[in-house]
Amino acid sequence: MLAVFQSFGLPELGIILLIALIIFGPAQLPKIGRSVGKAIREFRTSSTEVSKAITEGIEGPEEAEENKSKKKEEEEV
């Protein structure tokens, strides 16, 4: 399934954009783009929160905070 999405190139994306332009019209595309962007942002935020909650549930809140601070230190170095 993932291989299908990796084969998208610039011509395919152009065709998809053209079809979306024909279906929704030029006035609606910015609104649709904004709503898709917000949905993606909310999905990322919620998935981060869920993974954080799972990590805290498995390791415990103290260990999760220690691991988080260790990761920040490693990124800074």
A tleap script that builds the chain and sets N, CA, C and O, in Angstrom:
source leaprc.protein.ff14SB
mol = sequence {
  NMET LEU ALA VAL PHE GLN SER PHE GLY LEU
  PRO GLU LEU GLY ILE ILE LEU LEU ILE ALA
  LEU ILE ILE PHE GLY PRO ALA GLN LEU PRO
  LYS ILE GLY ARG SER VAL GLY LYS ALA ILE
  ARG GLU PHE ARG THR SER SER THR GLU VAL
  SER LYS ALA ILE THR GLU GLY ILE GLU GLY
  PRO GLU GLU ALA GLU GLU ASN LYS SER LYS
  LYS LYS GLU GLU GLU GLU CVAL
}
set mol.1.N position { 0.826 -1.199 0.000 }
set mol.1.CA position { 0.000 0.000 0.000 }
set mol.1.C position { 0.865 1.256 0.000 }
set mol.1.O position { 0.553 2.226 -0.691 }
set mol.2.N position { 1.949 1.242 0.772 }
set mol.2.CA position { 2.819 2.405 0.848 }
set mol.2.C position { 3.521 2.656 -0.485 }
set mol.2.O position { 3.791 3.804 -0.840 }
set mol.3.N position { 3.811 1.598 -1.212 }
set mol.3.CA position { 4.498 1.747 -2.500 }
set mol.3.C position { 3.647 2.523 -3.500 }
set mol.3.O position { 4.186 3.177 -4.393 }
set mol.4.N position { 2.344 2.461 -3.362 }
set mol.4.CA position { 1.452 3.192 -4.256 }
set mol.4.C position { 1.644 4.695 -4.090 }
set mol.4.O position { 1.671 5.429 -5.078 }
set mol.5.N position { 1.778 5.157 -2.847 }
set mol.5.CA position { 1.923 6.590 -2.587 }
set mol.5.C position { 3.320 7.100 -2.899 }
set mol.5.O position { 3.497 8.294 -3.142 }
set mol.6.N position { 4.309 6.229 -2.897 }
set mol.6.CA position { 5.664 6.658 -3.202 }
set mol.6.C position { 5.862 6.904 -4.687 }
set mol.6.O position { 6.821 7.565 -5.084 }
set mol.7.N position { 4.969 6.382 -5.507 }
set mol.7.CA position { 5.136 6.538 -6.942 }
set mol.7.C position { 4.518 7.833 -7.468 }
set mol.7.O position { 4.587 8.098 -8.668 }
set mol.8.N position { 3.913 8.646 -6.593 }
set mol.8.CA position { 3.347 9.912 -7.034 }
set mol.8.C position { 4.467 10.887 -7.350 }
set mol.8.O position { 5.367 11.105 -6.539 }
set mol.9.N position { 4.399 11.462 -8.526 }
set mol.9.CA position { 5.378 12.460 -8.916 }
set mol.9.C position { 4.694 13.777 -9.196 }
set mol.9.O position { 3.515 13.953 -8.889 }
set mol.10.N position { 5.426 14.690 -9.773 }
set mol.10.CA position { 4.888 16.008 -10.077 }
set mol.10.C position { 3.751 15.953 -11.105 }
set mol.10.O position { 2.758 16.657 -10.921 }
set mol.11.N position { 3.843 15.161 -12.166 }
set mol.11.CA position { 2.725 15.112 -13.122 }
set mol.11.C position { 1.427 14.581 -12.499 }
set mol.11.O position { 0.340 15.082 -12.787 }
set mol.12.N position { 1.559 13.564 -11.645 }
set mol.12.CA position { 0.363 13.004 -11.013 }
set mol.12.C position { -0.285 14.005 -10.073 }
set mol.12.O position { -1.508 14.139 -10.044 }
set mol.13.N position { 0.545 14.712 -9.299 }
set mol.13.CA position { -0.001 15.719 -8.385 }
set mol.13.C position { -0.644 16.866 -9.157 }
set mol.13.O position { -1.651 17.421 -8.717 }
set mol.14.N position { -0.075 17.222 -10.300 }
set mol.14.CA position { -0.672 18.259 -11.144 }
set mol.14.C position { -2.036 17.852 -11.663 }
set mol.14.O position { -2.961 18.664 -11.700 }
set mol.15.N position { -2.165 16.597 -12.062 }
set mol.15.CA position { -3.456 16.097 -12.545 }
set mol.15.C position { -4.483 16.113 -11.417 }
set mol.15.O position { -5.632 16.501 -11.627 }
set mol.16.N position { -4.075 15.694 -10.226 }
set mol.16.CA position { -4.992 15.710 -9.076 }
set mol.16.C position { -5.427 17.133 -8.756 }
set mol.16.O position { -6.601 17.370 -8.473 }
set mol.17.N position { -4.494 18.084 -8.795 }
set mol.17.CA position { -4.828 19.485 -8.541 }
set mol.17.C position { -5.783 20.025 -9.600 }
set mol.17.O position { -6.712 20.766 -9.279 }
set mol.18.N position { -5.562 19.663 -10.844 }
set mol.18.CA position { -6.445 20.099 -11.921 }
set mol.18.C position { -7.859 19.549 -11.741 }
set mol.18.O position { -8.838 20.268 -11.939 }
set mol.19.N position { -7.962 18.293 -11.372 }
set mol.19.CA position { -9.285 17.692 -11.134 }
set mol.19.C position { -9.969 18.382 -9.958 }
set mol.19.O position { -11.164 18.671 -10.022 }
set mol.20.N position { -9.220 18.649 -8.880 }
set mol.20.CA position { -9.794 19.347 -7.725 }
set mol.20.C position { -10.241 20.750 -8.108 }
set mol.20.O position { -11.274 21.219 -7.631 }
set mol.21.N position { -9.481 21.423 -8.959 }
set mol.21.CA position { -9.839 22.757 -9.418 }
set mol.21.C position { -11.133 22.727 -10.221 }
set mol.21.O position { -11.979 23.609 -10.076 }
set mol.22.N position { -11.284 21.722 -11.058 }
set mol.22.CA position { -12.505 21.593 -11.863 }
set mol.22.C position { -13.706 21.278 -10.978 }
set mol.22.O position { -14.785 21.838 -11.173 }
set mol.23.N position { -13.526 20.389 -10.013 }
set mol.23.CA position { -14.653 19.967 -9.168 }
set mol.23.C position { -15.078 21.070 -8.203 }
set mol.23.O position { -16.265 21.382 -8.103 }
set mol.24.N position { -14.112 21.665 -7.489 }
set mol.24.CA position { -14.462 22.611 -6.421 }
set mol.24.C position { -14.420 24.064 -6.849 }
set mol.24.O position { -15.068 24.902 -6.222 }
set mol.25.N position { -13.691 24.385 -7.878 }
set mol.25.CA position { -13.596 25.767 -8.326 }
set mol.25.C position { -12.493 26.516 -7.605 }
set mol.25.O position { -12.060 26.112 -6.526 }
set mol.26.N position { -12.038 27.611 -8.203 }
set mol.26.CA position { -10.913 28.341 -7.623 }
set mol.26.C position { -11.238 29.042 -6.300 }
set mol.26.O position { -10.331 29.311 -5.512 }
set mol.27.N position { -12.488 29.336 -6.050 }
set mol.27.CA position { -12.848 30.031 -4.805 }
set mol.27.C position { -12.807 29.089 -3.605 }
set mol.27.O position { -12.515 29.523 -2.490 }
set mol.28.N position { -13.092 27.821 -3.817 }
set mol.28.CA position { -13.170 26.876 -2.701 }
set mol.28.C position { -11.833 26.214 -2.363 }
set mol.28.O position { -11.661 25.720 -1.249 }
set mol.29.N position { -10.888 26.194 -3.298 }
set mol.29.CA position { -9.626 25.492 -3.046 }
set mol.29.C position { -8.842 26.035 -1.851 }
set mol.29.O position { -8.332 25.232 -1.070 }
set mol.30.N position { -8.715 27.354 -1.665 }
set mol.30.CA position { -7.991 27.819 -0.462 }
set mol.30.C position { -8.661 27.396 0.843 }
set mol.30.O position { -7.980 27.059 1.812 }
set mol.31.N position { -9.974 27.413 0.868 }
set mol.31.CA position { -10.699 26.985 2.069 }
set mol.31.C position { -10.461 25.507 2.338 }
set mol.31.O position { -10.250 25.110 3.484 }
set mol.32.N position { -10.493 24.698 1.298 }
set mol.32.CA position { -10.267 23.268 1.447 }
set mol.32.C position { -8.832 23.015 1.899 }
set mol.32.O position { -8.592 22.163 2.754 }
set mol.33.N position { -7.878 23.751 1.330 }
set mol.33.CA position { -6.480 23.606 1.727 }
set mol.33.C position { -6.263 23.942 3.190 }
set mol.33.O position { -5.530 23.244 3.890 }
set mol.34.N position { -6.898 25.011 3.652 }
set mol.34.CA position { -6.787 25.385 5.063 }
set mol.34.C position { -7.370 24.321 5.975 }
set mol.34.O position { -6.777 23.976 6.997 }
set mol.35.N position { -8.542 23.796 5.601 }
set mol.35.CA position { -9.172 22.790 6.452 }
set mol.35.C position { -8.368 21.490 6.462 }
set mol.35.O position { -8.296 20.819 7.492 }
set mol.36.N position { -7.767 21.128 5.338 }
set mol.36.CA position { -6.921 19.936 5.311 }
set mol.36.C position { -5.672 20.162 6.160 }
set mol.36.O position { -5.246 19.262 6.884 }
set mol.37.N position { -5.087 21.347 6.077 }
set mol.37.CA position { -3.926 21.674 6.895 }
set mol.37.C position { -4.236 21.618 8.383 }
set mol.37.O position { -3.443 21.090 9.163 }
set mol.38.N position { -5.377 22.156 8.779 }
set mol.38.CA position { -5.784 22.107 10.187 }
set mol.38.C position { -6.002 20.669 10.635 }
set mol.38.O position { -5.614 20.298 11.742 }
set mol.39.N position { -6.620 19.859 9.781 }
set mol.39.CA position { -6.867 18.459 10.132 }
set mol.39.C position { -5.556 17.701 10.312 }
set mol.39.O position { -5.425 16.900 11.237 }
set mol.40.N position { -4.592 17.948 9.440 }
set mol.40.CA position { -3.296 17.283 9.565 }
set mol.40.C position { -2.587 17.725 10.835 }
set mol.40.O position { -2.001 16.903 11.539 }
set mol.41.N position { -2.638 19.015 11.130 }
set mol.41.CA position { -2.004 19.540 12.339 }
set mol.41.C position { -2.646 18.939 13.592 }
set mol.41.O position { -1.934 18.552 14.519 }
set mol.42.N position { -3.978 18.856 13.635 }
set mol.42.CA position { -4.662 18.272 14.785 }
set mol.42.C position { -4.335 16.794 14.914 }
set mol.42.O position { -4.176 16.287 16.025 }
set mol.43.N position { -4.232 16.096 13.783 }
set mol.43.CA position { -3.891 14.676 13.820 }
set mol.43.C position { -2.493 14.475 14.394 }
set mol.43.O position { -2.281 13.583 15.216 }
set mol.44.N position { -1.546 15.294 13.968 }
set mol.44.CA position { -0.177 15.186 14.500 }
set mol.44.C position { -0.153 15.464 15.991 }
set mol.44.O position { 0.509 14.754 16.747 }
set mol.45.N position { -0.869 16.491 16.416 }
set mol.45.CA position { -0.906 16.843 17.838 }
set mol.45.C position { -1.507 15.716 18.657 }
set mol.45.O position { -0.963 15.337 19.695 }
set mol.46.N position { -2.624 15.181 18.195 }
set mol.46.CA position { -3.273 14.119 18.957 }
set mol.46.C position { -2.444 12.840 18.946 }
set mol.46.O position { -2.405 12.130 19.951 }
set mol.47.N position { -1.783 12.531 17.836 }
set mol.47.CA position { -0.956 11.320 17.814 }
set mol.47.C position { 0.251 11.473 18.728 }
set mol.47.O position { 0.689 10.500 19.341 }
set mol.48.N position { 0.793 12.684 18.826 }
set mol.48.CA position { 1.895 12.934 19.752 }
set mol.48.C position { 1.422 12.762 21.193 }
set mol.48.O position { 2.122 12.171 22.015 }
set mol.49.N position { 0.236 13.277 21.494 }
set mol.49.CA position { -0.313 13.145 22.842 }
set mol.49.C position { -0.588 11.688 23.190 }
set mol.49.O position { -0.342 11.258 24.317 }
set mol.50.N position { -1.096 10.936 22.231 }
set mol.50.CA position { -1.385 9.522 22.475 }
set mol.50.C position { -0.095 8.747 22.708 }
set mol.50.O position { -0.018 7.934 23.629 }
set mol.51.N position { 0.914 8.991 21.885 }
set mol.51.CA position { 2.180 8.272 22.072 }
set mol.51.C position { 2.828 8.655 23.398 }
set mol.51.O position { 3.444 7.816 24.055 }
set mol.52.N position { 2.691 9.926 23.794 }
set mol.52.CA position { 3.224 10.367 25.090 }
set mol.52.C position { 2.486 9.668 26.225 }
set mol.52.O position { 3.111 9.238 27.194 }
set mol.53.N position { 1.169 9.550 26.119 }
set mol.53.CA position { 0.386 8.891 27.159 }
set mol.53.C position { 0.731 7.407 27.241 }
set mol.53.O position { 0.799 6.843 28.332 }
set mol.54.N position { 0.946 6.783 26.100 }
set mol.54.CA position { 1.319 5.367 26.095 }
set mol.54.C position { 2.689 5.186 26.732 }
set mol.54.O position { 2.897 4.266 27.524 }
set mol.55.N position { 3.624 6.067 26.383 }
set mol.55.CA position { 4.971 5.987 26.961 }
set mol.55.C position { 4.926 6.177 28.464 }
set mol.55.O position { 5.590 5.451 29.204 }
set mol.56.N position { 4.149 7.144 28.920 }
set mol.56.CA position { 4.024 7.367 30.357 }
set mol.56.C position { 3.332 6.192 31.032 }
set mol.56.O position { 3.662 5.848 32.167 }
set mol.57.N position { 2.383 5.578 30.353 }
set mol.57.CA position { 1.691 4.428 30.930 }
set mol.57.C position { 2.602 3.228 31.066 }
set mol.57.O position { 2.486 2.465 32.025 }
set mol.58.N position { 3.507 3.052 30.118 }
set mol.58.CA position { 4.412 1.911 30.166 }
set mol.58.C position { 5.561 2.167 31.125 }
set mol.58.O position { 5.869 1.325 31.968 }
set mol.59.N position { 6.199 3.329 31.001 }
set mol.59.CA position { 7.393 3.615 31.785 }
set mol.59.C position { 7.091 4.274 33.124 }
set mol.59.O position { 7.867 4.136 34.070 }
set mol.60.N position { 6.005 4.967 33.211 }
set mol.60.CA position { 5.720 5.756 34.398 }
set mol.60.C position { 6.085 7.197 34.115 }
set mol.60.O position { 6.981 7.444 33.308 }
set mol.61.N position { 5.428 8.161 34.748 }
set mol.61.CA position { 5.657 9.573 34.449 }
set mol.61.C position { 7.094 10.031 34.701 }
set mol.61.O position { 7.627 10.835 33.937 }
set mol.62.N position { 7.720 9.532 35.754 }
set mol.62.CA position { 9.071 9.984 36.069 }
set mol.62.C position { 10.074 9.521 35.016 }
set mol.62.O position { 10.907 10.301 34.556 }
set mol.63.N position { 9.986 8.249 34.640 }
set mol.63.CA position { 10.920 7.712 33.653 }
set mol.63.C position { 10.712 8.353 32.292 }
set mol.63.O position { 11.676 8.576 31.560 }
set mol.64.N position { 9.473 8.648 31.948 }
set mol.64.CA position { 9.190 9.280 30.662 }
set mol.64.C position { 9.808 10.672 30.599 }
set mol.64.O position { 10.358 11.056 29.568 }
set mol.65.N position { 9.725 11.427 31.685 }
set mol.65.CA position { 10.325 12.760 31.719 }
set mol.65.C position { 11.848 12.671 31.633 }
set mol.65.O position { 12.481 13.495 30.973 }
set mol.66.N position { 12.439 11.673 32.298 }
set mol.66.CA position { 13.891 11.498 32.238 }
set mol.66.C position { 14.333 11.178 30.809 }
set mol.66.O position { 15.327 11.722 30.328 }
set mol.67.N position { 13.598 10.299 30.136 }
set mol.67.CA position { 13.936 9.942 28.758 }
set mol.67.C position { 13.782 11.137 27.832 }
set mol.67.O position { 14.571 11.319 26.905 }
set mol.68.N position { 12.760 11.953 28.087 }
set mol.68.CA position { 12.547 13.140 27.260 }
set mol.68.C position { 13.695 14.128 27.421 }
set mol.68.O position { 14.171 14.692 26.436 }
set mol.69.N position { 14.141 14.341 28.654 }
set mol.69.CA position { 15.249 15.260 28.870 }
set mol.69.C position { 16.549 14.712 28.289 }
set mol.69.O position { 17.376 15.486 27.808 }
set mol.70.N position { 16.745 13.410 28.321 }
set mol.70.CA position { 17.937 12.800 27.713 }
set mol.70.C position { 17.917 13.011 26.195 }
set mol.70.O position { 18.951 13.305 25.594 }
set mol.71.N position { 16.748 12.860 25.582 }
set mol.71.CA position { 16.647 13.045 24.138 }
set mol.71.C position { 16.945 14.484 23.752 }
set mol.71.O position { 17.595 14.731 22.737 }
set mol.72.N position { 16.472 15.445 24.561 }
set mol.72.CA position { 16.755 16.861 24.284 }
set mol.72.C position { 18.248 17.132 24.379 }
set mol.72.O position { 18.801 17.856 23.552 }
set mol.73.N position { 18.902 16.558 25.379 }
set mol.73.CA position { 20.340 16.748 25.533 }
set mol.73.C position { 21.093 16.170 24.341 }
set mol.73.O position { 22.054 16.776 23.868 }
set mol.74.N position { 20.673 15.008 23.851 }
set mol.74.CA position { 21.321 14.386 22.711 }
set mol.74.C position { 21.136 15.215 21.447 }
set mol.74.O position { 22.047 15.308 20.625 }
set mol.75.N position { 19.963 15.816 21.288 }
set mol.75.CA position { 19.697 16.646 20.109 }
set mol.75.C position { 20.544 17.917 20.121 }
set mol.75.O position { 20.969 18.390 19.067 }
set mol.76.N position { 20.788 18.468 21.303 }
set mol.76.CA position { 21.574 19.693 21.420 }
set mol.76.C position { 23.049 19.454 21.112 }
set mol.76.O position { 23.744 20.354 20.641 }
set mol.77.N position { 23.515 18.254 21.376 }
set mol.77.CA position { 24.944 17.948 21.183 }
set mol.77.C position { 25.233 17.660 19.770 }
set mol.77.O position { 26.379 17.382 19.418 }
savepdb mol mol.pdb
quit
